[in-house]
Amino acid sequence: MSRHEAFIWSEPGRSAVVYAYEPSEPVHGFLTFVRDTPPFEAFRDPRAQRELVASQFPEQVWQVPRLVAAMRTSEDLFFDIVSQVHMPAWSHGRIALAGDAAHATSFLSGQGSSVALVGAYVLAGELATHADHAEAFAAYERRMCPFAERNQALATAGGTIVTPTTRAQVDARNALLRDPEAMAKELATAEAEARRTTHSSLTLPEYTPAP
């Protein structure tokens, strides 16, 4: 496999991925699946994690059996859920949250680092322009919440490259990956433009520190 090359096997709601970061390094394997409820019962039990993942991939096709077998014996298994953080408030007393602690987006939509940087800038600016920290925190939330929520909504707006949830989404994803020109056109569609608009929907204010 070449550098930064990936191969993907997919069924609606499930994907097996082999990814090469560098040709000289071991490849990385991913087994991802969509589930209605988080598997909280497996979080503290590595054996339960392995059994749950294996149960989602019974197919004897492609590299799926090898990935499942490697997952069962791996010493560096990483098991987690793709989630977002929605907090009713981002501050309490003299403590304020920023970045993913306040408004994690998810890798399905990206923008986590971008939104965190914007939030840090706004929080610092509001603290610099308000003598009272409670007023600064409230202003920070008023300005940032709509921007963060718009970016979070991108994660649930449709199918994803890694784990499409319907056959139509799988077929559309595959068609795009097989045709770079079609992918370029897709990136120029109204949906892609809407994403870019969301990414830049907050104009950073110029803050003048309070005297």
C-alpha positions as CSV (number, residue, x, y, z in Angstrom):
1,M,0.0,0.0,0.0
2,S,1.1,3.5,-0.7
3,R,1.5,6.3,1.8
4,H,-1.8,7.6,3.1
5,E,-3.7,5.0,1.1
6,A,-6.9,3.3,2.3
7,F,-9.1,0.4,1.2
8,I,-12.7,0.3,2.4
9,W,-15.3,-2.5,2.5
10,S,-18.8,-1.3,3.3
11,E,-22.3,-2.5,3.9
12,P,-25.0,0.1,5.0
13,G,-24.1,1.1,8.5
14,R,-20.8,-0.9,8.7
15,S,-17.3,-0.5,7.3
16,A,-14.0,-2.2,7.4
17,V,-11.0,-0.1,6.6
18,V,-7.3,-0.8,6.0
19,Y,-5.2,2.4,6.1
20,A,-1.5,2.8,5.5
21,Y,0.1,5.9,7.0
22,E,3.6,5.1,5.8
23,P,4.7,2.1,3.7
24,S,7.3,1.1,6.2
25,E,4.9,1.0,9.1
26,P,2.2,-1.5,10.0
27,V,-1.2,-0.8,8.4
28,H,-4.1,0.4,10.7
29,G,-7.4,-1.4,10.7
30,F,-10.8,0.1,11.5
31,L,-14.1,-1.7,12.1
32,T,-16.9,0.8,12.4
33,F,-20.6,0.4,12.7
34,V,-23.7,2.4,13.4
35,R,-25.7,1.6,16.5
36,D,-28.9,3.3,17.9
37,T,-27.7,3.3,21.5
38,P,-24.1,3.6,22.9
39,P,-22.7,0.3,24.1
40,F,-22.1,1.5,27.6
41,E,-22.0,-2.0,28.9
42,A,-18.8,-2.7,26.9
43,F,-16.8,0.4,27.8
44,R,-15.1,-1.2,30.9
45,D,-14.8,-4.7,29.5
46,P,-12.2,-5.3,26.7
47,R,-13.6,-8.8,26.1
48,A,-17.1,-7.4,25.7
49,Q,-15.8,-4.8,23.2
50,R,-14.2,-7.5,21.1
51,E,-17.3,-9.7,21.1
52,L,-19.5,-6.8,20.2
53,V,-17.3,-5.7,17.3
54,A,-16.9,-9.3,16.0
55,S,-20.7,-9.8,16.1
56,Q,-21.2,-6.9,13.7
57,F,-18.9,-8.4,11.1
58,P,-19.8,-12.0,10.4
59,E,-19.0,-11.8,6.7
60,Q,-16.4,-14.1,5.3
61,V,-15.4,-11.6,2.5
62,W,-12.4,-9.5,1.6
63,Q,-10.1,-8.8,4.6
64,V,-13.0,-8.7,7.1
65,P,-12.1,-12.1,8.8
66,R,-8.5,-11.1,9.1
67,L,-9.4,-7.8,10.6
68,V,-11.7,-9.4,13.1
69,A,-9.1,-12.0,14.0
70,A,-6.5,-9.3,14.5
71,M,-8.9,-7.2,16.6
72,R,-9.5,-10.1,18.9
73,T,-5.7,-10.5,19.8
74,S,-4.6,-6.9,19.4
75,E,-2.7,-5.4,22.4
76,D,-3.5,-1.8,21.4
77,L,-7.2,-2.0,20.6
78,F,-9.0,1.4,20.6
79,F,-12.7,1.1,21.2
80,D,-14.9,4.2,21.4
81,I,-18.0,5.9,20.1
82,V,-18.3,8.9,17.8
83,S,-20.1,11.5,19.8
84,Q,-20.8,15.1,20.3
85,V,-20.9,17.3,23.4
86,H,-24.0,19.4,24.0
87,M,-23.8,21.3,27.3
88,P,-26.7,23.3,28.8
89,A,-24.1,25.9,29.8
90,W,-20.4,26.5,29.3
91,S,-19.6,28.1,32.5
92,H,-20.2,27.9,36.3
93,G,-18.9,30.3,38.8
94,R,-15.4,31.3,37.7
95,I,-14.9,28.3,35.5
96,A,-15.6,28.3,31.7
97,L,-15.3,25.5,29.2
98,A,-13.8,25.9,25.8
99,G,-13.1,23.6,22.8
100,D,-14.3,20.0,22.8
101,A,-15.2,20.2,26.5
102,A,-17.9,22.7,25.6
103,H,-19.0,21.8,22.1
104,A,-17.3,18.8,20.5
105,T,-18.4,18.3,16.9
106,S,-17.2,14.8,15.9
107,F,-14.8,13.6,13.2
108,L,-17.9,12.9,10.9
109,S,-18.1,16.6,10.3
110,G,-14.7,17.8,11.3
111,Q,-14.3,21.5,12.4
112,G,-13.4,20.5,16.0
113,S,-10.1,22.4,15.9
114,S,-11.4,25.3,14.0
115,V,-14.4,25.8,16.3
116,A,-12.1,25.4,19.3
117,L,-9.7,28.1,18.0
118,V,-12.6,30.5,17.3
119,G,-14.1,29.8,20.8
120,A,-10.7,30.5,22.5
121,Y,-10.4,33.8,20.6
122,V,-13.9,34.8,21.6
123,L,-13.5,33.8,25.2
124,A,-10.3,35.7,25.5
125,G,-11.8,38.7,23.8
126,E,-14.9,38.8,26.1
127,L,-12.7,38.5,29.2
128,A,-10.6,41.3,28.0
129,T,-13.5,43.6,27.4
130,H,-15.7,42.8,30.4
131,A,-14.7,43.7,34.0
132,D,-17.0,41.1,35.4
133,H,-16.2,37.5,34.4
134,A,-19.9,36.4,34.6
135,E,-20.8,39.0,32.0
136,A,-17.8,37.8,29.9
137,F,-18.8,34.2,30.1
138,A,-22.4,35.0,29.1
139,A,-21.3,37.1,26.1
140,Y,-19.0,34.3,25.1
141,E,-21.8,31.8,25.1
142,R,-24.2,34.1,23.2
143,R,-21.7,34.7,20.5
144,M,-20.4,31.1,20.2
145,C,-23.3,28.8,20.7
146,P,-25.1,29.4,17.4
147,F,-21.8,28.9,15.5
148,A,-20.9,25.7,17.4
149,E,-24.4,24.3,16.9
150,R,-24.4,25.0,13.2
151,N,-21.1,23.1,12.8
152,Q,-22.3,20.2,15.0
153,A,-25.3,19.8,12.7
154,L,-23.1,19.0,9.8
155,A,-22.3,15.6,11.3
156,T,-26.0,14.5,11.0
157,A,-26.8,16.2,7.7
158,G,-26.2,13.1,5.5
159,G,-24.0,10.1,4.8
160,T,-20.3,10.0,5.6
161,I,-17.3,8.7,3.6
162,V,-16.4,6.1,6.2
163,T,-19.8,4.6,7.3
164,P,-22.6,5.4,4.9
165,T,-25.9,4.2,6.4
166,T,-27.9,3.4,3.3
167,R,-27.2,1.5,0.1
168,A,-27.8,4.7,-1.9
169,Q,-25.1,6.4,0.2
170,V,-22.7,3.5,-0.2
171,D,-23.2,3.6,-4.0
172,A,-22.8,7.4,-4.1
173,R,-19.7,7.3,-2.0
174,N,-18.1,4.6,-4.2
175,A,-18.9,6.5,-7.4
176,L,-17.2,9.6,-6.0
177,L,-14.1,7.7,-5.0
178,R,-13.8,6.0,-8.4
179,D,-14.1,9.3,-10.3
180,P,-11.9,12.2,-9.1
181,E,-13.6,14.6,-11.5
182,A,-17.0,13.7,-10.1
183,M,-15.6,14.3,-6.6
184,A,-14.3,17.7,-7.6
185,K,-17.8,18.5,-9.0
186,E,-19.4,17.3,-5.8
187,L,-17.2,19.6,-3.7
188,A,-18.6,22.5,-5.7
189,T,-22.3,21.6,-5.1
190,A,-24.7,23.6,-3.1
191,E,-24.3,21.3,-0.2
192,A,-20.6,21.7,-0.1
193,E,-21.0,25.5,-0.4
194,A,-23.4,25.4,2.5
195,R,-20.7,23.6,4.6
196,R,-18.2,26.2,3.7
197,T,-20.7,28.9,4.6
198,T,-21.3,27.2,8.0
199,H,-17.5,27.0,8.6
200,S,-17.2,30.8,8.2
201,S,-20.5,31.9,9.5
202,L,-19.0,33.7,12.5
203,T,-17.2,37.0,11.8
204,L,-14.5,37.4,14.4
205,P,-15.0,40.7,16.3
206,E,-12.3,43.1,16.9
207,Y,-11.9,43.4,20.7
208,T,-10.6,46.5,22.5
209,P,-9.6,45.6,26.0
210,A,-11.4,47.5,28.8
211,P,-9.4,50.3,30.4
